[in-house]
Amino acid sequence: MEKIASFTIDHIKLQPGVYVSRKDHVGAEVITTFDLRMTSPNDEPVMNTAEVHTIEHLGATFLRNHKDFSDKTVYFGPMGCRTGFYLLLAGDYESKDIVPLMIEMFEFIRDFKGEVPGAAAKDCGNYLDMNLGMANYLANRYLTNTLYDIDEAHLIYPA
């Protein structure tokens, strides 16, 4: 069986960043999948499910309410390996195109206080598995260590 594209990336060289993972054509529309890598795979500890779940709720809420990207957001959710998230946007984008959006989104997550949207039994299948404090911390870490001073090496997958 042929490896899928995401398994052909050298995860030993991969560092936190914003990467175009793939582009798919659905009819006349292009769907761009982004790899929002928050931790260094196989090098740093992975994120725990509670903070990943919280980031998912906050990120999806932010994107679905964004003035420019609400109608372009197809999906935002965690990677199974818990080292980052996938963002699927309708449109043909490059990594650098969404850095301002990612800064805005992760500042929203970093600064969020109060009840996490959708963190109720009637809204979510695992509403108790949330950790807002760690989600705030990880968002700040990603902003400080990656997004604010991102360079080409962290916008294009390593060869």
Residue pairs with C-beta under 8 A, 6 or more apart in sequence:
5 21
5 22
6 21
6 22
6 35
9 157
9 158
10 158
10 159
11 41
11 42
12 41
12 42
13 158
14 37
14 40
14 41
14 157
14 158
15 37
15 40
15 153
15 154
15 158
16 37
16 38
16 39
16 40
16 84
16 142
16 145
16 146
16 154
17 35
17 37
17 95
17 146
17 150
17 153
17 154
17 155
18 34
18 35
18 36
18 37
18 95
18 98
18 99
18 102
18 146
18 147
18 150
18 154
18 155
19 34
19 35
19 37
19 95
19 155
19 156
19 157
20 32
20 33
20 34
20 35
20 93
20 94
20 95
21 33
21 34
21 35
21 86
22 32
22 33
23 30
23 31
23 32
23 33
23 92
24 30
24 31
24 33
25 31
29 90
29 91
30 90
30 91
30 92
31 74
31 88
31 89
31 90
32 88
32 89
32 91
32 92
32 93
33 86
33 87
33 88
34 86
34 87
34 88
34 89
34 93
34 95
34 98
35 79
35 84
35 86
35 157
36 84
36 85
36 86
36 87
36 102
37 83
37 84
38 47
38 83
38 84
38 85
38 138
38 141
38 142
38 146
39 45
39 46
39 47
39 83
39 84
40 83
41 81
41 83
44 83
46 81
46 82
46 83
47 55
47 82
47 83
47 134
47 138
48 82
48 131
48 134
49 82
49 129
50 129
50 130
50 131
50 134
51 131
51 134
51 135
51 137
51 138
52 78
52 82
53 78
53 126
53 129
53 130
53 131
54 116
54 119
54 130
54 131
54 132
54 134
54 135
55 78
55 85
55 109
55 135
55 138
55 139
56 76
56 77
56 78
56 85
57 116
57 117
57 118
57 119
57 124
57 130
58 108
58 109
58 112
58 116
58 117
58 135
59 76
59 85
59 105
59 109
60 73
60 76
60 77
61 117
61 118
62 104
62 105
62 108
62 109
63 69
63 70
63 73
63 76
63 87
63 105
64 70
64 73
66 73
66 101
66 104
68 101
69 89
69 101
71 90
72 89
72 90
72 91
73 87
73 88
73 89
73 90
74 88
74 89
74 90
75 86
75 87
75 88
76 85
76 86
76 87
76 88
77 85
77 86
78 84
78 85
78 86
79 85
79 86
87 98
89 98
94 155
95 155
95 156
96 155
99 147
99 150
99 155
102 147
103 143
103 147
103 148
106 139
106 140
106 142
106 143
106 147
107 139
107 143
109 135
109 136
109 139
110 136
110 139
110 140
110 143
111 136
112 132
112 135
112 136
113 132
116 130
116 132
118 124
118 127
119 127
119 130
120 127
121 127
146 154
